[in-house]
Amino acid sequence: LDVCCGPGRHSALLAEKGFKVTGVDFSPEYLREAAARAKKKGVRVKFVKKDARKLRFQAEFGLALNLFTSFGYFKRQEDDRRVLNGVSRALRPGGLFIMDFLNPDFFKKNYRRKNWEELEDGSWLLEETVLAPDGRACLNRWTRVKKGSAEKRTFFLRLYDKKRISAGLKKAGFCGFSFWGGFRGERLSPEKNRLIVMARKKGVKSAEKTSKRK
């Protein structure tokens, strides 16, 4: 389950590796791009338009992903909890959940108030960032420039450190946390810009006992 799959980069890659993938996102534009990407690569991915706060899957997946800082955009923290609870319900007992987002310790020391970036489609993105006084959230203003036109969006982003995301995941029924500072297994530290966490849904032991009794 690829939660907030966006344009489907990770969904398509996993499908190429042989995984049966369902990608969920609320943006029709992203889902169209994701479907086109999967078709071009010749892989089958099920893409679903769904608000991440309203996931209705029930113990259907062994693995869930939320990658590339796709968590924390709701202004109400309760909505973040709803996302985590929905992912927990979607996983089978013992299923794994991997999240990847900005490392707040690195971000607060290194963020730029203004930054230009060239995107893979040839457009340019201007990102303007305002950090909250308590350092726990930021406001991003994105201006995407392509072929002489400009598209503007504003995003709120809540920043989760190791302690805060652990607490949220525990309340949602996860345990067995592992943390990294990069996808090559780098140790998490203030010098690493990513915070990657892998957690396991509780209940695998009880599920194994039930299976043995049968």
N, C-alpha and C positions, 0 to 999 in steps of 0.2 A: 504494500500500500504506500504510494507516494503522495504524502499529504502536502497540499499546496505545490503541485507539480510544475506550475508555471508553463513554460514552453516545451516541457517534456524531455529535456536533455537527459536527466537521470533515468526517467522511465524507459526511454528508448534504449539506453545503454544496458540497463538491467535485462530488458527483453532480449537483447542481442546475446546476453550471457546465459539465456535459457530460463530466466525467471518468468512466472506468470504474474503480470503487473496490472494493477489498477491505479490510475492517476486521478487525483481529485483536485479541482481548482474552481474558484468562483468566477474567473474571468473567461468569457466566451472567446475573446481574442487570443488569449494564451492557449486555450484548448484547441482552437482551430490550428494554431501554429504547431502544437504538440502532435495533433493527428497527422498533419502534413509531414512532420519530421519522422514519425513512426512509419508512415507509408513509404517515404523515400528510402528508409533503411530496410524496408521489407520485413518489419516485425509487427506483431499483433499486441496492442496495448488497449485496455479498456479505459477510456477517459470519461469521467463523470463530472458534470457541473454541480458543485455542492459547496455550501458554506461550511468551512472547517469546524465551526461551532455546532453543526447539526449532523455530524456523522451518525449513520444508522446501522453500520455494519455490526454484526454480532459474531465474535470469535471466528472470523473468516480468514485471518492472515497469520503467518508465522513471523513476518517481518514488516515493520513500518518505518518509513523514512520521512524526515522533515529537514531539508537541506538548504544551504545557501541563504541563511538568515531569513527564513520564511515564518518565523514565530515571534509574537510580541507586538503585532501591529494594531491590536484592539486597545482602545483607551481604557476600557473597563477590565481590570485584572480578572474578574470573574469569567470573562469571555476566554481568556487564556486557559483557565481551569477547565472550561467546557471543551476546549480543543483536546487537552490532555486526557480528559475522561472519555471522550469519543474514541481516541486512538486506543486507549486501554480496552474499551469494549470490543473494538475491532480485532484485537489480537487474541489468539488462542493462549491458554495458560502456558507460560514459559516463552512466549513470543518475545522478540527483541524489538526495541525502538531506538533508532539512532537519530540524534538531532545535531545539527551543525549551525552555529551562528557566531556572531561577533563576540570576541572575548572582551568584556567591558574594561578589564584592567589595561589591556593594550589600547583599546579604542580611546579611552579618556586621555591617554598620554599622546596619542599620535593622530587623532582625527584632524581633518582639515575643514575649515569653515566653508571653503569652496574648492571643488575638485572637478576637473574635466576628464572624461573617459570615453574612448572610442569603442563602440559596441560591435559585435560580430556582423551585424547587418549593414555596417557602414555609417550608421547614425552616431551622433555625439550626445553624451549625457553630462549635464551640469548638475552636480549634487551640492546643495547648500545645507549645512548642518548647524543646528542650535542645540547645545547640550543643556539639559535641565539642571538647576542649581544643586539638586541632591545627587546628580550623576547617575540616576537610575533610569533615565529615559532621554530621548532626543527627538527633535522634530526635523524631518528631512524634506527639503523642497527639491524636486527633480524636474529638470527641463530637458526634454529630449528633442534634439534638433535633427531633422532629416529632410533633405531636398527643399530647403528654404522655409519649412514650416516648423513650428515649435509646439510641443505638447507638454503641459505642465501638470504636475501632481504633487500633493503634499501627503507625507506619511508620518504618523506617530510610531515610534519604536521603543518598546520597553526593553531595557538591557538586563539580561539575566546572568549573574555570576554563578559559580559552582554551587554555592550555598543555597541561593534562591531557586535555581532550577531543580536541585535535589529535593527541596521541600515540596515543590509543586508536583514532581513526579511521584514522590512517596504518597501524597494525598490521593493521587490518581490510581494507586495500586501497583506501582513499580518498585523494584529493588535491584540489588546487584549492580551498582553503578560503576562504570569505568569512564575515565576522562582522558582526552588527548588534546594537544595543541595543533594538530594537523593530521591529514589523512595518511601520512607515512608513519604514524605512530609516535610523533614527537611528544615529548612531555609537556603537559599544560603549564604555562608560566606567563607572567606579564609581558614577556617578549614575543609571544605568539599571538597572531591576530585572530585565530579561530578558537572556538571552544566547542569540542565535539564530545558528546556524552552518549553512551550506550547503556540502556537499562533493560531489565527483564520484567515481564509481567508476572506478578505473583500467581501461585496456584499450580505450578507444574508438579510439585510433590503430591498434592492431593489428587491431581488428575491421574498420576501414575498409579496411585493406590487404587483408585476406582477402576482403572483398566485391568489391574492384576486380579481384582475381585471377580471381574466378569470372566 
